[in-house]
Amino acid sequence: MTTAGLIASTPAALADGPGSGTPWVVSVGDSYISGEAGRWAGNTNMGESHIDALGSTAYYDNAADTAELIARCHRSHSAEIYLGGGVNGVDFACSGAKTSTFWDSSDNFKPGLDFYNDGGGDLGQALMLQNFAATHNVTMIAVSIGGNNFNFGSIVQTCVEDFLVSPSWWPAYCSHDSSVTGNFSSGNVSTQVGAIVGALRNIHQAMANDGYADSMYKIVVQDYPDPIPNSTGFRYSQSGYTRQSTGGCGFWNTDANWANSTALPTIDNAVFSAAAGSGLSNVVTLQLSSAFNGRRLCENTVGLLEEENLNSWTDPGAQNATEWINQIRTVSTIGSDYYIQESLHPNYWGQLALRNCVRQAYNNGSVRGGTCNIAGTGLDGLGEPLMYLH
């Protein structure tokens, strides 16, 4: 069985704990592993019901499946950590999380990969893990962290705003904006690598505090899937506003190319540099940067439901013909069930594809790293897109 909450639906046996009992896999980190956007299967402008795969309870993760344990963490039921097949999964990740705990501008709690404890129930993810692993046999911890340290969300917002407020004959490029490019200075990269190293060591310390030897579990550090194509891969022209108003991918060509050649590789390299620099013997890496190539937002190999003559995400072949990345949302979310924070995240199909990758990394308990890519069209016997870890 699996559970989307922090409490198993059936109590663990008293003997369960480090190295003993049913195996558990755990996810910690940010929105790219919490399951953000996992409610929606593809994109459409016809109406939410056509792509609503999980419904209004998509992000509920308490024991009764009636609410979120932490508001706006968006731990969806389609999150990658729920492998099934006799392996239990628990999701401690939180959308918006950085390496250190903080509260966002809307006063939402964002637990970091630390041991934060305010005495009132707000805990850092390392402490959540420590409390859980003491009475459960945790054999793998999947980690996605670092993107928010580089202010990924605000960078996307700046890029889209520049696209919407400047004309094609005099474009304002976010990749020329010092408030954006400053995130990728050598000094800041070094600082964030150090922060990610610290986060990984906190995860290791949490397990050591429970008596786990390094040989008893693996830490799988994953990077980020590229969400948009290069300029030549868009199916909408950058002239006019259809790239955003229809496709939800409002980037200038120059900025899209910069994102794929500079911004995202810098973040990914920082994550893997931290994994290598952590000094931990039980860390492996899962490279996902090209995992969605061919299914990215606004890519010319896929389309909206209506562009592919589909009416619903349940139509045969929908998983091959539609996008695996959620549209970039703006104030148009008002009055809808969409959230702006779901923008540019793996949707239902993307989450299940990542789950397939993570299951192959789990490798029946003999955890391994590698690079994961699309293996073909169709779905496997578990209803997940075909992926290949190599």
Backbone hydrogen bonds, N-H to C=O, Kabsch-Sander energy under -0.5 kcal/mol:
donor,donor_aa,acceptor,acceptor_aa,energy
3,T,89,G,-1.2
6,L,61,D,-0.6
16,D,13,A,-1.7
17,G,20,S,-2.4
20,S,17,G,-2.5
24,W,137,N,-2.3
25,V,88,N,-2.7
26,V,140,M,-2.4
27,S,90,V,-2.0
28,V,142,A,-2.5
30,D,144,S,-2.1
33,I,30,D,-1.7
34,S,30,D,-1.7
35,G,31,S,-1.1
36,E,31,S,-1.2
38,G,35,G,-2.3
40,W,37,A,-1.4
41,A,51,I,-2.8
42,G,40,W,-0.9
50,H,47,G,-1.3
51,I,48,E,-2.0
52,D,48,E,-0.6
53,A,39,R,-1.8
53,A,51,I,-1.4
54,L,39,R,-1.2
57,T,54,L,-0.5
58,A,55,G,-1.8
60,Y,57,T,-1.7
61,D,67,A,-1.8
62,N,67,A,-1.6
65,D,62,N,-1.5
73,C,70,I,-1.9
75,R,59,Y,-0.5
76,S,34,S,-0.7
76,S,74,H,-1.1
77,H,58,A,-1.4
79,A,76,S,-1.6
82,Y,79,A,-1.3
83,L,81,I,-1.6
84,G,87,V,-1.0
87,V,84,G,-1.0
88,N,23,P,-1.9
88,N,86,G,-0.6
90,V,25,V,-1.8
92,F,27,S,-2.7
92,F,90,V,-0.6
93,A,27,S,-0.5
94,C,29,G,-2.3
95,S,73,C,-1.9
97,A,94,C,-2.2
98,K,100,S,-0.5
102,F,110,K,-2.0
104,D,108,N,-2.4
107,D,104,D,-2.2
110,K,102,F,-2.7
113,L,99,T,-1.1
114,D,112,G,-1.7
118,D,122,D,-1.7
123,L,121,G,-0.7
124,G,116,Y,-2.4
125,Q,112,G,-3.3
126,A,112,G,-0.5
126,A,114,D,-1.1
127,L,114,D,-1.5
128,M,124,G,-2.3
129,L,125,Q,-2.6
130,Q,126,A,-2.4
131,N,127,L,-2.6
132,F,128,M,-2.1
133,A,129,L,-3.3
134,A,130,Q,-1.1
135,T,132,F,-1.6
137,N,22,T,-0.7
138,V,136,H,-1.5
139,T,24,W,-2.6
139,T,137,N,-0.5
140,M,24,W,-1.0
141,I,218,K,-2.5
142,A,26,V,-3.1
143,V,220,V,-3.1
144,S,28,V,-1.6
150,F,146,G,-1.1
150,F,147,G,-0.6
151,N,148,N,-1.5
152,F,147,G,-1.6
155,I,151,N,-2.0
156,V,152,F,-2.3
157,Q,153,G,-2.1
158,T,154,S,-2.3
159,C,155,I,-2.4
160,V,156,V,-2.5
161,E,157,Q,-2.5
162,D,158,T,-2.5
163,F,159,C,-1.7
164,L,160,V,-2.2
165,V,161,E,-2.2
166,S,162,D,-1.0
170,W,167,P,-1.7
172,A,162,D,-0.6
173,Y,171,P,-0.6
176,H,173,Y,-1.4
177,D,174,C,-1.7
178,S,176,H,-0.5
180,V,177,D,-1.5
181,T,177,D,-2.8
182,G,178,S,-2.0
183,N,180,V,-1.5
184,F,181,T,-2.0
185,S,182,G,-1.3
189,V,185,S,-2.8
190,S,186,S,-2.2
191,T,187,G,-1.9
192,Q,188,N,-2.8
193,V,189,V,-2.5
194,G,190,S,-1.9
195,A,191,T,-1.8
196,I,192,Q,-2.5
197,V,193,V,-2.5
198,G,194,G,-2.1
199,A,195,A,-1.9
200,L,196,I,-2.5
201,R,197,V,-2.3
202,N,198,G,-1.7
203,I,199,A,-1.9
204,H,200,L,-2.2
205,Q,201,R,-2.6
206,A,202,N,-2.5
207,M,203,I,-1.7
208,A,204,H,-2.5
209,N,205,Q,-2.6
210,D,206,A,-0.7
210,D,207,M,-0.7
211,G,208,A,-1.7
212,Y,207,M,-2.3
216,M,213,A,-2.0
217,Y,214,D,-1.1
218,K,139,T,-1.5
219,I,282,N,-2.8
220,V,141,I,-3.0
220,V,218,K,-0.6
221,V,219,I,-0.7
221,V,284,V,-2.9
222,Q,143,V,-2.7
222,Q,220,V,-0.6
223,D,286,L,-1.6
226,D,289,S,-2.5
233,G,230,N,-2.0
234,F,231,S,-1.0
235,R,298,C,-2.1
244,Q,241,Y,-1.4
245,S,241,Y,-3.4
246,T,242,T,-1.9
247,G,242,T,-2.3
248,G,244,Q,-1.0
249,C,243,R,-2.9
251,F,249,C,-2.3
256,A,252,W,-2.6
257,N,253,N,-2.6
258,W,254,T,-2.0
259,A,255,D,-2.6
260,N,256,A,-2.0
261,S,257,N,-2.0
262,T,258,W,-2.8
263,A,258,W,-1.6
264,L,259,A,-2.7
266,T,262,T,-2.1
267,I,263,A,-2.1
268,D,264,L,-2.9
269,N,265,P,-2.9
270,A,266,T,-1.9
271,V,267,I,-2.2
272,F,268,D,-2.4
273,S,269,N,-2.5
274,A,270,A,-2.1
275,A,271,V,-1.9
276,A,272,F,-2.2
277,G,273,S,-2.4
278,S,274,A,-1.0
278,S,275,A,-0.5
279,G,276,A,-0.7
283,V,280,L,-0.8
284,V,219,I,-2.6
286,L,221,V,-2.5
287,Q,285,T,-0.5
287,Q,370,G,-3.0
288,L,286,L,-0.6
291,A,288,L,-2.0
293,N,290,S,-1.3
295,R,292,F,-3.2
297,L,227,P,-2.2
299,E,296,R,-2.0
300,N,233,G,-2.5
302,V,299,E,-1.5
303,G,321,A,-2.0
305,L,43,N,-2.0
308,E,304,L,-1.4
308,E,305,L,-0.8
309,N,306,E,-0.9
310,L,305,L,-2.7
313,W,50,H,-2.1
315,D,312,S,-1.5
318,A,315,D,-2.1
320,N,317,G,-1.3
321,A,317,G,-1.6
322,T,318,A,-1.6
323,E,303,G,-0.6
324,W,295,R,-2.9
326,N,345,H,-3.0
328,I,248,G,-2.8
329,R,327,Q,-0.6
333,T,330,T,-1.9
334,I,331,V,-1.9
336,S,333,T,-2.5
342,E,339,Y,-1.4
343,S,340,I,-2.0
344,L,326,N,-1.6
345,H,342,E,-1.3
347,N,324,W,-2.2
348,Y,37,A,-0.5
348,Y,40,W,-3.0
351,Q,347,N,-3.4
352,L,348,Y,-2.2
353,A,349,W,-2.1
354,L,350,G,-2.3
355,R,351,Q,-2.3
356,N,352,L,-2.0
357,C,353,A,-1.9
358,V,354,L,-2.8
359,R,355,R,-2.7
360,Q,356,N,-2.0
361,A,357,C,-1.9
362,Y,358,V,-2.5
363,N,359,R,-2.0
365,G,362,Y,-1.2
366,S,363,N,-2.0
367,V,365,G,-1.2
368,R,361,A,-2.6
370,G,285,T,-2.2
372,C,287,Q,-2.4
373,N,388,Y,-2.0
375,A,386,L,-2.4
376,G,386,L,-0.8
380,D,384,E,-2.9
383,G,380,D,-2.0
386,L,378,G,-1.0
388,Y,373,N,-2.9
390,H,371,T,-2.9
390,H,388,Y,-0.6
